[in-house]
Structures are given as structure tokens and as C-alpha cells.
Amino acid sequence: MNRTEVRHALERLIAGELSPQQAVALAKAAGYATFADMCDQELPERLPRVRLERTLVQSRIAQAVNGHLALSDLRAWAEELATVLERHELGVSLADRRRLSEALALVAVATDVRIFKNTQPVVGVLRAVARSLGRRRHSNLSSLYGQLFYHQPEFHLLTRRMEDQLAEDERPPQQPPQGESGLPEAPQSYLPSTPSFLGDLGLEDLDLDSGLRDWNAAASSVEPAAPEQVRCADVVALNQPYEVGTQVHDYEWVVAFSVATRSLVLEDTVPGVPEEGFLRQAREVAPNFDFDTYRPEARRDQDGVLEIVVDAPAVTRKELVYAAKLFAMVHRVGRVNFEGQRLRCLTSPLP
């Protein structure tokens, strides 16, 4: 394909006249793994005549909300265009480019139905994104992220460890999942290691390393930190059940919550916002739950991710399981599997 044909294909993809699957097929026929890769190589960085209007994104979201477009197709469309928008300057203002990037990223995360199987909260978030795009002023979309986790039938949770991050960093950029572990290959995505958790989701873009402060510091020293020194950890929701011997980078995933010690939180120069009503909801579901041992607190970080604070010297498996039970109770999750094991926790039935 020559430059004119690639640009025309991009314009058709934006307009919804070319499906993401057809776009990927064109790219593969030309020797590229993804359509965005082909655009990156074949088109200039500045494309002033190619436009992605906010009203068009609103229209695509409305089609999915009304049942005229599959959520999986909306996700593929949003992922491809989010990548193109990251690598190219289209004929939109800088402010609109930022808004569109955040909106497309959140849409792509929300519509991963392998993780968020109950689409009711997903549809609610999609409607909120569409309303936000219709306003004159830019609003913070990261506040919508936490709504996706309510009333889900099941989550497969896994702790994101330092060795997982190192393994991700060692993978070549833009390398698609290899499937060598026996796991089904994930759909094509532009992210090298975390394809379902897009990197442009507002306020410094849901920094995936925000929960690894102590681990990152330890990695820069000669001696690695002992496990008992870890004071913060991310817990991620996987796109499929955990299999023994696999790591986070073998899956697509999103951060469900993080767990931090109170001592670390007190050192935080950018404290999170208290999550009002979190403990009240937990007490309503399980009044006899042990709220005294860890004296838990809950807050949202600047990216909308829930952080459960525990009064403990370190974050070990015991603290992680405790926080996972709190998370499940408040979010009314039907079933929680933590690192392959079913957690016994009191939750409410789905509405």
C-alpha cells in the first residue's frame, strides 16, 4: 500500500467504514503486526487533513450502548485509534487530542468483557465518557475508572511483583503475546506488555509503576529488598483464570486496587483522596469482619485507582488477602480468586 492508500484506510477506520479487523488484515498483508504500526511507518507524524472529531467518538460509543455495535468491536476500534493518536498529530487541537486520547483509552479498558463480564457498569461508564466529550470543558475521566469493578460476577486477581515488571521490561517493544505458555493468544494490541491497560488514561496516565515505589528503589541498589520490606503492591484483575507457573505479563490485565502500609502513605507527598463510605459499606455487608487488626483506610490515587491502606509494617500475602476481601465486599463481587485460590469472603448477589 502506498501513502495515499494508507491514509485513506485510516480515514475509513475513523469513520467506521473500515472495521478494525479489516484494518489489521490490510496491515498484515503489508508486513505489519498492527494497523497502527503500518500508519507509524508509512505516514508522516503530522496529518493535518485527517480529523477525529469528538462527536464521532460519541456516536461510536452510542452505537455500542444501544446494542448496534459489539463491545469487542468498539474496544478494537478505540485501541487502534488511541495508538494512532499517540503517534500522529491529526487535524485536531492539542486540547481535543488530549481529551480524545483519555476517552479512547478508558473506552478500551472498560470494554474488555473478559475482565468486566457484567456490562451494566461498563455501559454506565461509556455513557459518562460520551457525556464528557459533549461538554465544552475537559473533565477528569480517571474518576470513572473505579466504577467498572462494581457488581462483577468474578475476578481473577494476581499480585504484580517486581520480577513481573522486570520480565515486562525485557520484552521487545510492540511484541504480541507469543502463546508459548499454552495460554490463548490475546487480541492484537499496540501496548508491548499491558495491552488492556492503556497508558493514556488521564492525570499522568494511570502510572502502572505507582505501586512499585519500594521495589523500584530496591532494584536500583546492589542488594534486593527482602519481601518483608515491601510496603506497597498492586493487585491486578486478569483476563482469564490464573495458571500456576505464569506471571502477570502472560495475561492482559487491569489494576484492581493497590495495598499500602500506613507508614508509606504518611510519606506520600501527593496523598490520595479519601474514598468516602468505603468502610461504611464494608461494615454493612460484614459487621463482624475484623476491622481492628489493620485499621484499614481507603483512598483513590490521582489516576482513580483504589488504594487500601493497612496498619502493618509490610505488605505480605496476609495483607493482600485481607485487602482483597474488603475489595470484594464493597464492590459486591460474586466470586474472587486470588493467585489461583478461591477466597472465602462475604459478598452480595448481583442485582
HELIX and SHEET records of a PDB file:
HELIX    1   1 ARG A    3  ALA A   15  1                                  13    
HELIX    2   2 PRO A   20  ALA A   29  1                                  10    
HELIX    3   3 PHE A   35  GLU A   42  1                                   8    
HELIX    4   4 ARG A   54  VAL A   65  1                                  12    
HELIX    5   5 LEU A   71  ARG A   87  1                                  17    
HELIX    6   6 LEU A   94  ALA A  110  1                                  17    
HELIX    7   7 THR A  119  GLY A  134  1                                  16    
HELIX    8   8 LEU A  141  PHE A  149  5                                   9    
HELIX    9   9 MET A  162  GLU A  170  1                                   9    
HELIX   10  10 ARG A  213  ALA A  219  1                                   7    
HELIX   11  11 PRO A  227  GLN A  229  5                                   3    
HELIX   12  12 VAL A  248  ASP A  250  5                                   3    
HELIX   13  13 ARG A  262  LEU A  266  1                                   5    
HELIX   14  14 PHE A  278  VAL A  285  1                                   8    
HELIX   15  15 ARG A  317  HIS A  331  1                                  15    
SHEET    1   A 2 ARG A  46  LEU A  47  0                                        
SHEET    2   A 2 GLU A  89  LEU A  90  1                                        
SHEET    1   B 8 VAL A 273  PRO A 274  0                                        
SHEET    2   B 8 GLU A 297  ARG A 300 -1                                        
SHEET    3   B 8 LEU A 306  VAL A 310 -1                                        
SHEET    4   B 8 TRP A 253  THR A 261  1                                        
SHEET    5   B 8 CYS A 232  LEU A 238 -1                                        
SHEET    6   B 8 PHE A 155  ARG A 160 -1                                        
SHEET    7   B 8 VAL A 336  PHE A 338  1                                        
SHEET    8   B 8 GLN A 341  ARG A 342 -1                                        
END                                                                             
